[in-house]
């Protein structure tokens, strides 16, 4: 079973690999997805480089399930042994940029969308292939959600080895500035901004938010960049540093920012507070069904479009996260078959 759908998915994925689809540059791949859906007899909708289909017999009184994954990729890293845009199938592996992250999820979810529509479901279905996920861009999921009807639950396709991520860490990046007063290094004058920054850096290193998540652990704060000084004999009047914060679902980014501002002396500016952590209750029907199927339940440290979804969601897809953004990226063709099979088993007949 699912052999036809697996073949269709693999062939479409090969075509996707052949269409470079960097963030902001997904048009050719979006065109491909749009035309493929039309060839299958469905009428897609589109905004920018986001393509979606609303399942037939939509009824606003029923809950709505979104099947989503992204078509954009990062740029290829060094070390590829062949053209990353030339799909190569060898020994059960399909090589190519975006094959694992997240092309395999896109094509598997699309085939499952078609399959689910052929069965009577108690929910509405939407499939969406979105853009700009790799950069959390405003022209991706954020703009797409404004066009869609109310969503009650989402399956987000990312490489998880078809295990269920029920929680995902959020992200907030801070630009911090400590200010002092310039002076000559040879004389006892000036106020060294580096020394002022050190106290705040030490606070970021040592502070622990008290609420610890079952699946995501602690909120993690890491100082990742620092810059100060103009030359060796001038006391620096400015020291800037960057903090990477990975939140758990027990804090929103605004709350974390308030705690930080009450504890440090430097100027703190958040680049954005919109990329929130998320978690789905353990008693949700999707999680319960996944457990019955023997899936592992875990929390994901990596960010996805879940961060922009103001409704419950889980992350699950064929492939492995460790292959993402690497040279010679690949997906096993068997993983695509298994992905279609497990997606269908998880969602067919589900009560949301």
C-alpha positions as CSV (number, residue, x, y, z in Angstrom):
1,X,0.0,0.0,0.0
2,X,1.1,3.6,-0.7
3,X,3.5,2.6,-3.5
4,X,1.8,4.9,-6.0
5,X,1.8,7.8,-3.6
6,X,5.5,7.1,-2.7
7,X,6.4,7.1,-6.4
8,X,4.6,10.4,-7.0
9,X,6.2,12.0,-3.9
10,X,9.7,11.0,-5.0
11,X,9.2,12.2,-8.5
12,X,7.9,15.6,-7.3
13,X,10.7,15.9,-4.8
14,X,13.3,15.4,-7.6
15,X,11.7,18.2,-9.5
16,X,11.7,20.4,-6.4
17,X,15.5,19.8,-5.9
18,X,16.0,20.9,-9.5
19,X,14.4,24.3,-8.7
20,X,16.7,26.3,-6.4
21,X,14.5,27.7,-3.6
22,X,16.5,29.8,-1.2
23,X,14.5,32.0,1.2
24,X,13.0,35.0,-0.6
25,X,13.7,33.1,-3.9
26,X,11.1,30.3,-3.9
27,X,9.1,31.4,-6.9
28,X,10.2,28.6,-9.3
29,X,9.5,26.0,-6.7
30,X,6.1,27.5,-5.7
31,X,5.2,27.5,-9.4
32,X,6.1,23.8,-9.6
33,X,3.9,23.0,-6.6
34,X,1.0,25.1,-7.8
35,X,1.1,23.4,-11.3
36,X,1.4,19.9,-9.8
37,X,-1.7,20.5,-7.7
38,X,-3.6,21.7,-10.8
39,X,-2.5,18.7,-12.7
40,X,-4.0,16.5,-10.0
41,X,-7.3,18.2,-10.5
42,X,-7.4,20.6,-7.6
43,X,-7.5,24.4,-7.4
44,X,-4.7,25.8,-5.3
45,X,-4.5,29.3,-3.9
46,X,-1.4,31.4,-3.6
47,X,0.0,34.5,-1.9
48,X,3.6,35.4,-2.8
49,X,5.5,32.1,-2.8
50,X,3.1,30.3,-0.4
51,X,0.7,27.8,-2.0
52,X,-2.2,26.1,-0.3
53,X,-5.4,24.1,-1.0
54,X,-8.6,24.1,1.0
55,X,-10.1,20.6,1.1
56,X,-13.5,20.1,-0.5
57,X,-16.7,20.4,1.5
58,X,-15.3,22.9,3.9
59,X,-17.7,23.5,6.8
60,X,-16.9,26.3,9.3
61,X,-18.7,24.4,12.1
62,X,-16.0,21.7,12.0
63,X,-12.5,21.9,13.3
64,X,-9.8,22.5,10.7
65,X,-6.5,20.6,10.4
66,X,-3.5,22.3,8.7
67,X,-0.8,20.1,7.0
68,X,2.2,22.4,6.5
69,X,5.8,22.2,5.5
70,X,8.2,24.7,3.8
71,X,9.7,24.8,0.4
72,X,12.6,27.2,1.0
73,X,16.2,26.0,1.7
74,X,19.4,27.4,3.1
75,X,22.2,27.9,0.6
76,X,24.5,24.9,0.0
77,X,27.5,24.6,2.3
78,X,30.9,23.7,1.1
79,X,31.8,20.0,0.7
80,X,29.1,18.8,-1.8
81,X,30.5,16.0,-4.0
82,X,28.1,16.8,-6.8
83,X,25.6,19.5,-7.9
84,X,23.2,20.1,-5.0
85,X,20.5,20.9,-7.5
86,X,20.9,17.7,-9.5
87,X,18.8,15.0,-7.8
88,X,20.8,11.8,-7.5
89,X,19.1,8.5,-6.5
90,X,21.5,5.8,-5.4
91,X,21.3,2.8,-3.1
92,X,17.9,3.9,-1.6
93,X,19.0,7.5,-1.0
94,X,17.8,10.6,-2.9
95,X,20.5,13.3,-2.7
96,X,19.9,17.0,-3.2
97,X,19.6,20.3,-1.4
98,X,16.3,20.4,0.6
99,X,15.6,16.7,0.2
100,X,15.6,16.1,3.9
101,X,14.8,19.7,5.1
102,X,12.0,19.8,4.3
103,X,11.2,18.6,0.8
104,X,10.4,15.0,1.9
105,X,7.8,16.4,4.3
106,X,6.2,18.7,1.7
107,X,5.7,15.9,-0.9
108,X,4.6,13.3,1.8
109,X,2.0,15.6,3.3
110,X,0.7,16.6,-0.1
111,X,0.1,12.9,-1.0
112,X,-1.5,12.3,2.4
113,X,-3.8,15.4,1.9
114,X,-5.1,13.8,-1.3
115,X,-5.6,10.4,0.5
116,X,-7.4,11.9,3.4
117,X,-9.8,13.8,1.2
118,X,-10.9,10.4,-0.3
119,X,-12.0,9.3,3.2
120,X,-14.8,10.8,5.3
121,X,-13.2,13.0,8.0
122,X,-14.8,14.9,10.9
123,X,-12.5,17.9,10.2
124,X,-11.6,20.3,7.4
125,X,-8.3,19.9,5.7
126,X,-5.8,22.5,4.4
127,X,-2.4,21.7,2.9
128,X,0.1,24.6,2.7
129,X,3.6,24.7,1.3
130,X,5.1,27.8,2.8
131,X,8.1,30.1,2.1
132,X,10.8,31.8,4.2
133,X,10.7,29.3,7.1
134,X,14.5,29.1,7.2
135,X,14.7,32.9,8.1
136,X,11.3,33.2,9.9
137,X,10.4,35.7,7.2
138,X,7.3,37.9,7.3
139,X,6.3,36.8,3.8
140,X,6.1,33.1,4.8
141,X,3.8,31.6,7.4
142,X,3.1,35.0,9.0
143,X,1.5,36.3,5.8
144,X,-0.1,33.0,4.9
145,X,-2.1,32.7,8.2
146,X,-3.8,36.0,7.4
147,X,-5.4,34.3,4.3
148,X,-6.5,31.0,5.9
149,X,-9.7,30.3,7.8
150,X,-9.5,29.5,11.5
151,X,-7.1,26.7,12.2
152,X,-7.6,24.3,15.2
153,X,-4.5,22.1,14.8
154,X,-1.4,21.8,12.6
155,X,0.9,19.1,11.6
156,X,4.3,20.8,10.8
157,X,6.5,18.7,8.5
158,X,10.1,18.7,9.6
159,X,12.7,15.8,9.7
160,X,12.0,14.1,13.0
161,X,12.4,10.4,11.9
162,X,8.6,10.3,12.1
163,X,8.6,10.7,15.8
164,X,6.4,13.4,17.4
165,X,7.8,16.7,18.7
166,X,5.1,17.9,21.1
167,X,7.0,21.0,22.2
168,X,9.4,23.4,20.5
169,X,11.8,26.0,21.9
170,X,11.2,29.6,21.0
171,X,13.9,32.2,20.0
172,X,14.7,35.7,21.0
173,X,17.9,37.6,20.0
174,X,19.0,40.6,22.1
175,X,21.3,43.4,21.2
176,X,22.9,44.7,24.4
177,X,25.0,47.9,24.8
178,X,27.0,48.9,27.9
179,X,28.1,52.6,27.8
180,X,31.1,54.1,29.5
181,X,33.3,57.2,29.0
182,X,36.3,57.3,26.7
183,X,39.7,58.2,28.0
184,X,43.5,57.7,27.6
185,X,44.5,54.2,28.6
186,X,47.8,55.5,30.1
187,X,46.0,57.8,32.6
188,X,43.4,57.1,35.3
189,X,40.5,58.5,33.3
190,X,37.4,57.3,31.5
191,X,34.9,54.6,32.4
192,X,35.6,51.3,30.7
193,X,32.4,50.0,29.0
194,X,33.9,46.5,28.7
195,X,34.1,46.2,32.5
196,X,30.5,47.4,32.8
197,X,29.4,44.8,30.2
198,X,31.2,42.0,32.0
199,X,28.9,42.1,35.0
200,X,25.9,41.7,32.7
201,X,27.6,39.0,30.7
202,X,28.2,37.1,33.9
203,X,24.5,37.5,34.8
204,X,23.4,36.0,31.5
205,X,25.8,33.2,32.1
206,X,24.6,32.3,35.6
207,X,20.9,33.2,35.8
208,X,18.4,30.4,35.8
209,X,14.7,30.9,35.1
210,X,12.9,28.8,37.8
211,X,10.3,27.1,35.6
212,X,11.7,24.0,33.9
213,X,9.7,22.3,31.0
214,X,9.2,18.6,31.0
215,X,10.2,18.3,27.3
216,X,12.2,21.5,26.7
217,X,14.1,21.9,30.0
218,X,15.4,25.3,31.1
219,X,15.3,28.6,29.2
220,X,18.8,28.8,27.7
221,X,20.7,32.1,27.4
222,X,24.0,32.3,25.5
223,X,26.2,35.4,24.8
224,X,27.3,34.7,21.3
225,X,29.0,37.9,20.1
226,X,30.8,40.8,21.7
227,X,32.5,44.0,20.3
228,X,34.2,47.0,21.8
229,X,37.1,49.4,21.4
230,X,38.7,51.4,18.6
231,X,42.4,51.1,19.5
232,X,44.7,49.8,22.2
233,X,45.3,53.0,24.0
234,X,41.7,54.3,24.2
235,X,39.4,53.3,27.0
236,X,36.2,52.1,25.2
237,X,33.0,54.1,25.8
238,X,30.8,51.4,24.3
239,X,30.7,47.6,24.5
240,X,28.0,45.7,22.5
241,X,27.1,42.1,22.8
242,X,24.5,39.7,21.4
243,X,22.5,37.2,23.5
244,X,20.7,34.1,22.0
245,X,17.8,33.0,24.1
246,X,15.9,29.7,23.6
247,X,12.7,29.8,25.6
248,X,10.5,27.0,26.9
249,X,6.7,27.1,26.8
250,X,6.4,28.2,30.4
251,X,7.5,31.7,29.5
252,X,6.6,34.1,26.7
253,X,9.4,36.2,25.3
254,X,7.9,39.4,26.7
255,X,8.1,38.0,30.2
256,X,11.7,36.9,29.7
257,X,12.6,40.3,28.4
258,X,11.0,42.0,31.5
259,X,13.1,39.8,33.9
260,X,16.3,40.6,32.0
261,X,15.6,44.4,32.0
262,X,15.1,44.3,35.8
263,X,18.5,42.6,36.3
264,X,21.0,44.1,33.9
265,X,22.4,47.6,33.6
266,X,23.0,47.6,29.9
267,X,20.6,48.8,27.2
268,X,18.7,45.8,25.9
269,X,16.8,45.7,22.5
270,X,15.0,42.6,21.3
271,X,15.2,42.0,17.6
272,X,11.8,40.4,17.8
273,X,9.6,38.8,20.4
274,X,7.4,37.0,17.9
275,X,9.1,33.6,17.8
276,X,7.4,31.9,20.7
277,X,7.9,28.4,22.3
278,X,5.0,26.0,21.9
279,X,3.7,22.8,23.5
280,X,0.7,20.6,22.9
281,X,-1.1,18.9,25.9
282,X,-0.4,15.2,26.5
283,X,-4.1,14.4,26.4
284,X,-4.6,15.9,22.9
285,X,-6.1,13.3,20.5
286,X,-3.1,13.5,18.1
287,X,-0.6,12.9,20.9
288,X,-2.7,10.0,22.3
289,X,-2.9,8.4,18.8
290,X,0.8,8.8,18.3
291,X,1.5,7.1,21.5
292,X,-0.8,4.2,20.6
293,X,1.2,3.9,17.3
294,X,4.4,3.6,19.4
295,X,5.9,6.9,18.4
296,X,8.4,8.6,20.7
297,X,7.3,11.9,22.2
298,X,9.9,14.6,22.6
299,X,10.7,18.3,22.8
300,X,12.5,19.9,19.9
301,X,15.3,22.4,20.4
302,X,15.1,23.7,16.8
303,X,12.9,26.4,15.5
304,X,10.2,26.0,12.8
305,X,7.1,27.8,11.6
306,X,5.3,26.4,14.8
307,X,6.7,29.6,16.5
308,X,4.3,31.7,14.4
309,X,1.2,29.5,14.9
310,X,-1.2,30.8,17.5
311,X,-2.9,27.4,17.8
312,X,-1.9,23.9,18.9
313,X,0.6,22.0,16.6
314,X,3.1,19.2,16.5
315,X,6.2,18.7,14.4
316,X,6.7,15.4,12.6
317,X,8.2,14.3,9.3
318,X,10.5,11.9,7.4
319,X,14.2,12.3,7.6
320,X,16.6,13.2,10.4
321,X,17.4,16.7,11.7
322,X,21.1,15.9,11.8
323,X,21.2,15.8,7.9
324,X,19.7,19.3,7.6
325,X,22.0,22.1,6.3
326,X,24.8,19.6,5.6
327,X,26.8,18.7,2.4
328,X,25.4,15.8,0.4
329,X,22.0,16.1,2.1
330,X,19.7,13.1,1.4
331,X,16.5,11.4,2.2
332,X,15.9,7.6,2.2
333,X,13.2,6.7,-0.3
334,X,11.9,4.2,2.3
335,X,11.6,7.2,4.7
336,X,9.2,8.8,2.3
337,X,7.1,5.7,2.1
338,X,7.1,5.3,5.9
339,X,6.2,9.0,6.2
340,X,3.1,8.7,4.0
341,X,2.0,5.6,5.8
342,X,2.4,7.0,9.3
343,X,0.9,10.4,8.5
344,X,-2.1,8.6,7.1
345,X,-2.5,6.2,10.0
346,X,-2.1,9.1,12.5
347,X,-4.7,11.4,10.8
348,X,-7.3,9.2,9.1
349,X,-10.5,9.1,11.2
350,X,-9.0,11.4,13.8
351,X,-11.3,13.4,16.1
352,X,-9.9,16.8,16.8
